[in-house]
């Protein structure tokens, strides 16, 4: 088969969740000798993280805006290439596609009620764009892929999608996320002065639960004799300050480190150097950072909502993410109960082995073949 894969943002420097899912899946497909030829369609960027090979061609498309790139330039290119199908990897797709369309719909959070706007203009515009186009796209998709059974059931029931048109294919994680015997403190100290810190990977999206995590950390500091510092990724100083002032907890500021975006390769060392990883999200369709942290032997504290229990498994340390006191209690238990801590380390290492990009690619190729029949 000749298969076009939309991976619009994988060449940008500051990649995020869906970018890594697309990139790692494509890399795994590229390793295979399955007779398919893959045309990966991207926007120009500085990080040329994927190279062409005998079974993979890279098509760069320039366009002044994302909607024009997706709705005009992408379908024209797909038609010119004469491919058998188009797989769009990041929630949206052309409203009119000249070939059968496969869509990876990571979640439908943007179709659910929300309490307030996101402070990021980019995220806000993306939210409105998806609300506008996705319901129409779903009507023309040959197959819809999502990343967990939780999300599969939610999409099917919310949007009345027939069961045979939607399937769940789990994400994997990159194999460079592993437990290390030595900690490179030069890398760690780019972000925080010491190891055995608490690590929170959030952003301005309300579902990441930054405000309650900071309130939980404030409660932790009042009760802990160790008072570990908190490393916060993907949040800027101004946004953090606004949350601290609003909640009346500005006194914890000296314990916080917030370097902004963290390079993916540095994350490996930071997970290994961390005492625990905080991921008390309100809503996740999968949650790759949970698996990355577990693969590095770092205990996790996660929300007991959405797909997180399904992915992390029954023995993961789960709390009600709406209650900062519960998050703080879990932190203190890890800090004071050595047996529990080691149990979480061992469980995480075992659980992470159930996920791989190789498994993801295998299931994806089976799906492509089913559409050829």
Secondary structure, DSSP 8 states (H G I E B T S, - for coil): -EEEEE-TTTTSSS--HHHHHHHHHHHHHHH--SS-EEEEEE---S------BTTEEEEE---SSHHHIIIIIHHHHHHHHT-SEEEE-SS---SS-SSEEEEE----GGGS--SS--S-HHHHHHHHHHHHHHHHHHTT-SEEEESSHHHHHHHHHHHT--GGGEEE------TT----SS--HHHHTTT-SSSS-EEEE--SSGGG-HHHHHHHHHHHHHH-SS---EEEES--HHHHHHHHHHHT-GGGGGGEEEEES--HHHHHHHHHH-SEEEE--S--SS-HHHHHHHHTT-EEEEESSTTHHHHH-TTSEEE-TT-HHHHHHHHHHHHH-HHHHHHHHHHHHHHHTT--HHHHHHHHHHHHHHHH-
